[in-house]
Amino acid sequence: FDKSVKLLKNLMYSFLICDILLDFVFPFISSIFISVTL
């Protein structure tokens, strides 16, 4: 049981980190893409 709780927490953390990364990285990439296409 303890292991599964740990795993669940790790999953939640990775989802959170991915979400934050997407929030930062996506605008950055899209701005680069826009500047390249223009």
N, CA, C and O atoms as a CHARMM CRD file, in Angstrom:
* protein
*
  152
    1    1 PHE  N      0.84200  -1.21800   0.00000 PROA 1      0.00000
    2    1 PHE  CA     0.00000   0.00000   0.00000 PROA 1      0.00000
    3    1 PHE  C      0.86800   1.25600   0.00000 PROA 1      0.00000
    4    1 PHE  O      0.62700   2.20200  -0.75000 PROA 1      0.00000
    5    2 ASP  N      1.86500   1.23700   0.84600 PROA 2      0.00000
    6    2 ASP  CA     2.75300   2.39500   0.95400 PROA 2      0.00000
    7    2 ASP  C      3.44800   2.68900  -0.37300 PROA 2      0.00000
    8    2 ASP  O      3.63100   3.84500  -0.75400 PROA 2      0.00000
    9    3 LYS  N      3.82600   1.62900  -1.06000 PROA 3      0.00000
   10    3 LYS  CA     4.50700   1.80400  -2.34500 PROA 3      0.00000
   11    3 LYS  C      3.59100   2.47500  -3.36300 PROA 3      0.00000
   12    3 LYS  O      4.00900   3.37700  -4.08900 PROA 3      0.00000
   13    4 SER  N      2.34500   2.02900  -3.40800 PROA 4      0.00000
   14    4 SER  CA     1.41600   2.59300  -4.39200 PROA 4      0.00000
   15    4 SER  C      1.14600   4.06900  -4.10500 PROA 4      0.00000
   16    4 SER  O      0.97700   4.86600  -5.02800 PROA 4      0.00000
   17    5 VAL  N      1.10500   4.42800  -2.82500 PROA 5      0.00000
   18    5 VAL  CA     0.90300   5.83300  -2.45500 PROA 5      0.00000
   19    5 VAL  C      2.09300   6.65800  -2.92200 PROA 5      0.00000
   20    5 VAL  O      1.93700   7.75800  -3.45300 PROA 5      0.00000
   21    6 LYS  N      3.27500   6.11000  -2.71600 PROA 6      0.00000
   22    6 LYS  CA     4.48700   6.79800  -3.16300 PROA 6      0.00000
   23    6 LYS  C      4.47000   6.98400  -4.68000 PROA 6      0.00000
   24    6 LYS  O      4.80300   8.05200  -5.19300 PROA 6      0.00000
   25    7 LEU  N      4.08300   5.94700  -5.37100 PROA 7      0.00000
   26    7 LEU  CA     4.02700   5.99300  -6.82600 PROA 7      0.00000
   27    7 LEU  C      3.02200   7.04500  -7.28700 PROA 7      0.00000
   28    7 LEU  O      3.28000   7.80300  -8.22200 PROA 7      0.00000
   29    8 LEU  N      1.88300   7.07600  -6.62200 PROA 8      0.00000
   30    8 LEU  CA     0.84700   8.04000  -6.97000 PROA 8      0.00000
   31    8 LEU  C      1.35400   9.46100  -6.77400 PROA 8      0.00000
   32    8 LEU  O      1.12200  10.33500  -7.61000 PROA 8      0.00000
   33    9 LYS  N      2.04600   9.68200  -5.66600 PROA 9      0.00000
   34    9 LYS  CA     2.61300  11.00800  -5.40200 PROA 9      0.00000
   35    9 LYS  C      3.61600  11.38200  -6.48100 PROA 9      0.00000
   36    9 LYS  O      3.61800  12.51300  -6.96600 PROA 9      0.00000
   37   10 ASN  N      4.45600  10.44800  -6.85300 PROA 10     0.00000
   38   10 ASN  CA     5.44500  10.71200  -7.90300 PROA 10     0.00000
   39   10 ASN  C      4.76700  11.06100  -9.21700 PROA 10     0.00000
   40   10 ASN  O      5.20100  11.96400  -9.93300 PROA 10     0.00000
   41   11 LEU  N      3.70300  10.34100  -9.52400 PROA 11     0.00000
   42   11 LEU  CA     2.95600  10.62000 -10.75100 PROA 11     0.00000
   43   11 LEU  C      2.37100  12.02300 -10.71400 PROA 11     0.00000
   44   11 LEU  O      2.44400  12.76400 -11.69400 PROA 11     0.00000
   45   12 MET  N      1.79800  12.37300  -9.59100 PROA 12     0.00000
   46   12 MET  CA     1.21100  13.70300  -9.46200 PROA 12     0.00000
   47   12 MET  C      2.27500  14.78100  -9.61400 PROA 12     0.00000
   48   12 MET  O      2.05100  15.80800 -10.25500 PROA 12     0.00000
   49   13 TYR  N      3.42800  14.53600  -9.01900 PROA 13     0.00000
   50   13 TYR  CA     4.51700  15.51500  -9.13500 PROA 13     0.00000
   51   13 TYR  C      4.97300  15.65200 -10.58100 PROA 13     0.00000
   52   13 TYR  O      5.21100  16.76100 -11.05800 PROA 13     0.00000
   53   14 SER  N      5.09200  14.53700 -11.26900 PROA 14     0.00000
   54   14 SER  CA     5.55200  14.61600 -12.65500 PROA 14     0.00000
   55   14 SER  C      4.51800  15.30200 -13.53900 PROA 14     0.00000
   56   14 SER  O      4.86900  16.03400 -14.46400 PROA 14     0.00000
   57   15 PHE  N      3.23800  15.06000 -13.24700 PROA 15     0.00000
   58   15 PHE  CA     2.19700  15.76200 -13.99900 PROA 15     0.00000
   59   15 PHE  C      2.27800  17.25800 -13.75500 PROA 15     0.00000
   60   15 PHE  O      2.14800  18.06200 -14.67700 PROA 15     0.00000
   61   16 LEU  N      2.49300  17.61300 -12.50600 PROA 16     0.00000
   62   16 LEU  CA     2.58800  19.02600 -12.14400 PROA 16     0.00000
   63   16 LEU  C      3.78000  19.67600 -12.83700 PROA 16     0.00000
   64   16 LEU  O      3.66900  20.77300 -13.38600 PROA 16     0.00000
   65   17 ILE  N      4.91000  18.99400 -12.80600 PROA 17     0.00000
   66   17 ILE  CA     6.11700  19.52100 -13.44000 PROA 17     0.00000
   67   17 ILE  C      5.91300  19.65300 -14.94600 PROA 17     0.00000
   68   17 ILE  O      6.32200  20.64200 -15.55400 PROA 17     0.00000
   69   18 CYS  N      5.28100  18.65000 -15.53500 PROA 18     0.00000
   70   18 CYS  CA     5.00600  18.70500 -16.98300 PROA 18     0.00000
   71   18 CYS  C      4.09900  19.88400 -17.30900 PROA 18     0.00000
   72   18 CYS  O      4.29700  20.58300 -18.30300 PROA 18     0.00000
   73   19 ASP  N      3.10800  20.09100 -16.46200 PROA 19     0.00000
   74   19 ASP  CA     2.17700  21.19200 -16.68300 PROA 19     0.00000
   75   19 ASP  C      2.90300  22.53300 -16.62000 PROA 19     0.00000
   76   19 ASP  O      2.70300  23.40300 -17.46700 PROA 19     0.00000
   77   20 ILE  N      3.74200  22.68400 -15.61100 PROA 20     0.00000
   78   20 ILE  CA     4.49800  23.92900 -15.46200 PROA 20     0.00000
   79   20 ILE  C      5.45100  24.11100 -16.64100 PROA 20     0.00000
   80   20 ILE  O      5.57600  25.20500 -17.19000 PROA 20     0.00000
   81   21 LEU  N      6.11100  23.03500 -17.01700 PROA 21     0.00000
   82   21 LEU  CA     7.04600  23.10100 -18.14100 PROA 21     0.00000
   83   21 LEU  C      6.32500  23.50000 -19.42000 PROA 21     0.00000
   84   21 LEU  O      6.81000  24.32700 -20.19100 PROA 21     0.00000
   85   22 LEU  N      5.15900  22.90000 -19.63200 PROA 22     0.00000
   86   22 LEU  CA     4.38600  23.24400 -20.82400 PROA 22     0.00000
   87   22 LEU  C      3.99200  24.71000 -20.80600 PROA 22     0.00000
   88   22 LEU  O      4.03400  25.39000 -21.83100 PROA 22     0.00000
   89   23 ASP  N      3.60600  25.18900 -19.62400 PROA 23     0.00000
   90   23 ASP  CA     3.19900  26.58900 -19.50600 PROA 23     0.00000
   91   23 ASP  C      4.34800  27.53100 -19.85900 PROA 23     0.00000
   92   23 ASP  O      4.12900  28.60600 -20.41600 PROA 23     0.00000
   93   24 PHE  N      5.57300  27.11900 -19.53000 PROA 24     0.00000
   94   24 PHE  CA     6.71700  27.98200 -19.82700 PROA 24     0.00000
   95   24 PHE  C      7.25700  27.74200 -21.23700 PROA 24     0.00000
   96   24 PHE  O      7.58400  28.68300 -21.95900 PROA 24     0.00000
   97   25 VAL  N      7.34400  26.49000 -21.60600 PROA 25     0.00000
   98   25 VAL  CA     8.02400  26.12400 -22.84500 PROA 25     0.00000
   99   25 VAL  C      7.16700  26.40400 -24.07800 PROA 25     0.00000
  100   25 VAL  O      7.67600  26.85600 -25.10400 PROA 25     0.00000
  101   26 PHE  N      5.87500  26.13600 -23.97700 PROA 26     0.00000
  102   26 PHE  CA     5.02500  26.28600 -25.15800 PROA 26     0.00000
  103   26 PHE  C      4.99400  27.71000 -25.71100 PROA 26     0.00000
  104   26 PHE  O      5.15000  27.88700 -26.91900 PROA 26     0.00000
  105   27 PRO  N      4.79700  28.73300 -24.87300 PROA 27     0.00000
  106   27 PRO  CA     4.83800  30.10600 -25.38400 PROA 27     0.00000
  107   27 PRO  C      6.20200  30.45000 -25.99000 PROA 27     0.00000
  108   27 PRO  O      6.29500  31.13200 -27.01100 PROA 27     0.00000
  109   28 PHE  N      7.24700  29.96200 -25.33900 PROA 28     0.00000
  110   28 PHE  CA     8.60600  30.21000 -25.82300 PROA 28     0.00000
  111   28 PHE  C      8.79700  29.63300 -27.22400 PROA 28     0.00000
  112   28 PHE  O      9.28100  30.31300 -28.12900 PROA 28     0.00000
  113   29 ILE  N      8.40800  28.36900 -27.38800 PROA 29     0.00000
  114   29 ILE  CA     8.55100  27.69500 -28.67200 PROA 29     0.00000
  115   29 ILE  C      7.67700  28.35900 -29.72800 PROA 29     0.00000
  116   29 ILE  O      8.10800  28.56000 -30.86400 PROA 29     0.00000
  117   30 SER  N      6.45800  28.69500 -29.35100 PROA 30     0.00000
  118   30 SER  CA     5.55900  29.31100 -30.33400 PROA 30     0.00000
  119   30 SER  C      6.06300  30.68800 -30.75900 PROA 30     0.00000
  120   30 SER  O      5.91000  31.07400 -31.91800 PROA 30     0.00000
  121   31 SER  N      6.65500  31.41800 -29.84000 PROA 31     0.00000
  122   31 SER  CA     7.20600  32.73200 -30.20200 PROA 31     0.00000
  123   31 SER  C      8.40100  32.57400 -31.14700 PROA 31     0.00000
  124   31 SER  O      8.56300  33.34900 -32.08900 PROA 31     0.00000
  125   32 ILE  N      9.22600  31.57000 -30.88600 PROA 32     0.00000
  126   32 ILE  CA    10.35400  31.29400 -31.78200 PROA 32     0.00000
  127   32 ILE  C      9.82700  30.89300 -33.16200 PROA 32     0.00000
  128   32 ILE  O     10.31500  31.36200 -34.19000 PROA 32     0.00000
  129   33 PHE  N      8.82900  30.02600 -33.16000 PROA 33     0.00000
  130   33 PHE  CA     8.23300  29.56600 -34.42200 PROA 33     0.00000
  131   33 PHE  C      7.66800  30.74700 -35.20700 PROA 33     0.00000
  132   33 PHE  O      7.84500  30.83100 -36.42200 PROA 33     0.00000
  133   34 ILE  N      6.99700  31.64700 -34.52000 PROA 34     0.00000
  134   34 ILE  CA     6.41000  32.81600 -35.16900 PROA 34     0.00000
  135   34 ILE  C      7.51000  33.71300 -35.75200 PROA 34     0.00000
  136   34 ILE  O      7.40100  34.19600 -36.87900 PROA 34     0.00000
  137   35 SER  N      8.55200  33.92000 -34.97800 PROA 35     0.00000
  138   35 SER  CA     9.63300  34.78900 -35.46500 PROA 35     0.00000
  139   35 SER  C     10.37400  34.14100 -36.63900 PROA 35     0.00000
  140   35 SER  O     10.88600  34.83700 -37.51500 PROA 35     0.00000
  141   36 VAL  N     10.42800  32.82700 -36.65100 PROA 36     0.00000
  142   36 VAL  CA    11.10600  32.13100 -37.75000 PROA 36     0.00000
  143   36 VAL  C     10.25300  32.18400 -39.01800 PROA 36     0.00000
  144   36 VAL  O     10.77300  32.40200 -40.11100 PROA 36     0.00000
  145   37 THR  N      8.95100  31.98600 -38.87000 PROA 37     0.00000
  146   37 THR  CA     8.08500  31.98700 -40.05300 PROA 37     0.00000
  147   37 THR  C      7.91600  33.39800 -40.62000 PROA 37     0.00000
  148   37 THR  O      7.66200  33.55800 -41.81400 PROA 37     0.00000
  149   38 LEU  N      8.05300  34.41300 -39.78100 PROA 38     0.00000
  150   38 LEU  CA     7.99400  35.78600 -40.27300 PROA 38     0.00000
  151   38 LEU  C      9.38600  36.22400 -40.70900 PROA 38     0.00000
  152   38 LEU  O      9.56400  37.35600 -41.15900 PROA 38     0.00000
